[in-house]
């Protein structure tokens, strides 16, 4: 993984998981929207964020060491990754993103973060079905088609 891939990954992650949520929290305050917090939600939120980050790190490791690439579209895996957690879901990394987004809402409670979670819950499946799956079929052919038959898209 080159410096440019690492840089792009850090910037993308920073925007998705820190900058956009920060802007949404500020918008929540600006428009005086509800903030819903309690200790149980916060504990579940921390759990989801930790699990999401661990799953993301694990999947990234599989992409780097098994797939010989990165999670980034600019430097994707050269080998199809079907082992580990990818035996149970074709998209555990995207599930980890959603876990982190939901965790941020539960931990911080700003209603705009819940809206962000719902928007990403719609956008990510759209992206997977319309863009990523056709690309993977083109790149990996029969191997990916067989993988799709045996492994669910989500869970």
C-alpha positions as CSV (number, residue, x, y, z in Angstrom):
1,X,0.0,0.0,0.0
2,X,1.5,3.3,-1.1
3,X,1.5,6.6,0.7
4,X,-1.2,8.0,-1.6
5,X,-3.6,5.1,-0.8
6,X,-3.0,5.6,2.9
7,X,-3.5,9.3,2.6
8,X,-6.8,8.9,0.6
9,X,-8.0,6.3,3.2
10,X,-7.3,8.6,6.1
11,X,-9.0,11.6,4.5
12,X,-12.0,9.5,3.4
13,X,-12.4,8.0,6.9
14,X,-11.9,11.4,8.5
15,X,-14.7,12.9,6.3
16,X,-17.1,10.0,6.7
17,X,-16.6,9.3,10.4
18,X,-15.5,12.6,11.9
19,X,-16.1,15.7,9.7
20,X,-19.6,15.0,8.4
21,X,-20.8,13.9,11.9
22,X,-19.3,17.1,13.3
23,X,-21.1,19.2,10.7
24,X,-24.4,17.3,11.4
25,X,-24.0,17.8,15.2
26,X,-23.5,21.6,14.6
27,X,-26.6,21.6,12.3
28,X,-28.5,19.8,15.1
29,X,-27.6,22.5,17.5
30,X,-28.2,25.3,15.0
31,X,-31.7,24.2,14.3
32,X,-32.3,23.2,18.0
33,X,-33.2,19.6,17.0
34,X,-33.6,16.9,19.7
35,X,-30.7,15.2,21.4
36,X,-31.6,11.8,22.8
37,X,-29.2,10.3,25.3
38,X,-29.1,7.9,28.1
39,X,-26.5,5.6,29.5
40,X,-27.8,2.4,27.8
41,X,-27.8,4.1,24.4
42,X,-24.4,5.4,25.0
43,X,-23.0,2.0,26.1
44,X,-24.5,0.3,23.0
45,X,-23.1,3.1,20.9
46,X,-19.6,2.7,22.2
47,X,-19.9,-1.1,21.6
48,X,-21.1,-0.6,18.0
49,X,-18.3,1.9,17.3
50,X,-15.6,-0.4,18.7
51,X,-17.0,-3.5,17.0
52,X,-17.3,-1.5,13.7
53,X,-13.8,-0.3,13.9
54,X,-12.4,-3.8,14.7
55,X,-14.3,-5.3,11.8
56,X,-13.1,-2.6,9.5
57,X,-9.5,-3.1,10.6
58,X,-9.8,-6.9,10.2
59,X,-11.4,-6.6,6.7
60,X,-8.7,-4.0,5.7
61,X,-6.0,-6.5,6.8
62,X,-7.6,-9.2,4.7
63,X,-7.7,-6.9,1.7
64,X,-4.0,-6.0,2.2
65,X,-2.6,-9.4,3.0
66,X,-4.9,-11.8,1.2
67,X,-6.3,-9.6,-1.6
68,X,-3.0,-7.8,-2.3
69,X,-4.6,-4.4,-2.4
70,X,-6.5,-2.0,-0.2
71,X,-10.2,-1.2,0.7
72,X,-9.9,1.9,-1.6
73,X,-11.3,1.9,-5.1
74,X,-8.0,3.5,-6.2
75,X,-6.0,0.5,-5.1
76,X,-8.5,-2.5,-4.9
77,X,-7.6,-6.1,-4.0
78,X,-6.1,-8.0,-6.9
79,X,-7.4,-11.3,-5.4
80,X,-11.0,-12.0,-4.4
81,X,-11.2,-12.2,-0.6
82,X,-13.7,-14.9,0.4
83,X,-12.2,-16.2,3.6
84,X,-12.5,-15.2,7.3
85,X,-15.6,-13.0,7.9
86,X,-16.2,-12.9,4.1
87,X,-17.4,-16.5,4.4
88,X,-20.5,-15.1,6.2
89,X,-21.1,-11.8,4.4
90,X,-19.9,-10.4,1.1
91,X,-19.9,-6.9,2.6
92,X,-18.8,-6.9,6.3
93,X,-16.9,-3.7,5.8
94,X,-20.0,-1.8,4.8
95,X,-21.8,-3.4,7.8
96,X,-19.0,-2.1,10.0
97,X,-19.6,1.4,8.6
98,X,-23.3,1.3,9.4
99,X,-22.4,0.0,12.9
100,X,-20.1,3.0,13.4
101,X,-22.7,5.5,12.1
102,X,-25.5,4.0,14.3
103,X,-23.0,3.9,17.2
104,X,-22.2,7.6,16.8
105,X,-25.9,8.5,17.0
106,X,-26.5,6.3,20.0
107,X,-23.5,7.6,21.8
108,X,-24.0,11.3,21.0
109,X,-27.8,11.4,20.5
110,X,-28.1,14.1,17.9
111,X,-31.0,13.4,15.7
112,X,-29.1,14.5,12.6
113,X,-26.7,11.6,13.2
114,X,-29.7,9.2,13.0
115,X,-30.7,10.8,9.7
116,X,-27.1,10.3,8.5
117,X,-27.3,6.6,9.5
118,X,-30.6,6.2,7.5
119,X,-29.2,8.0,4.4
120,X,-26.1,5.8,4.5
121,X,-28.3,2.7,5.0
122,X,-29.9,3.6,1.6
123,X,-26.8,4.8,-0.2
124,X,-24.5,1.9,0.7
125,X,-26.8,-0.9,-0.7
126,X,-27.4,1.2,-3.8
127,X,-23.7,1.6,-4.3
128,X,-23.0,-2.1,-3.7
129,X,-25.7,-3.3,-6.1
130,X,-25.3,-0.7,-8.9
131,X,-21.6,-0.1,-8.9
132,X,-19.5,-2.5,-6.8
133,X,-21.1,-5.9,-7.7
134,X,-20.9,-5.3,-11.5
135,X,-17.3,-4.2,-11.1
136,X,-16.4,-7.3,-9.0
137,X,-18.1,-9.5,-11.6
138,X,-16.1,-7.9,-14.3
139,X,-12.8,-8.1,-12.4
140,X,-13.2,-11.6,-10.9
141,X,-15.7,-13.3,-13.3
142,X,-16.8,-16.8,-12.5
143,X,-15.1,-16.8,-9.1
144,X,-17.2,-13.9,-7.9
145,X,-20.4,-15.3,-9.5
146,X,-19.9,-18.6,-7.6
147,X,-19.1,-16.6,-4.4
148,X,-22.3,-14.7,-4.7
149,X,-24.3,-18.0,-4.9
150,X,-22.9,-19.2,-1.6
151,X,-22.5,-16.1,0.5
152,X,-25.2,-13.6,1.4
153,X,-24.8,-10.0,0.5
154,X,-25.3,-8.8,4.0
155,X,-25.8,-11.4,6.7
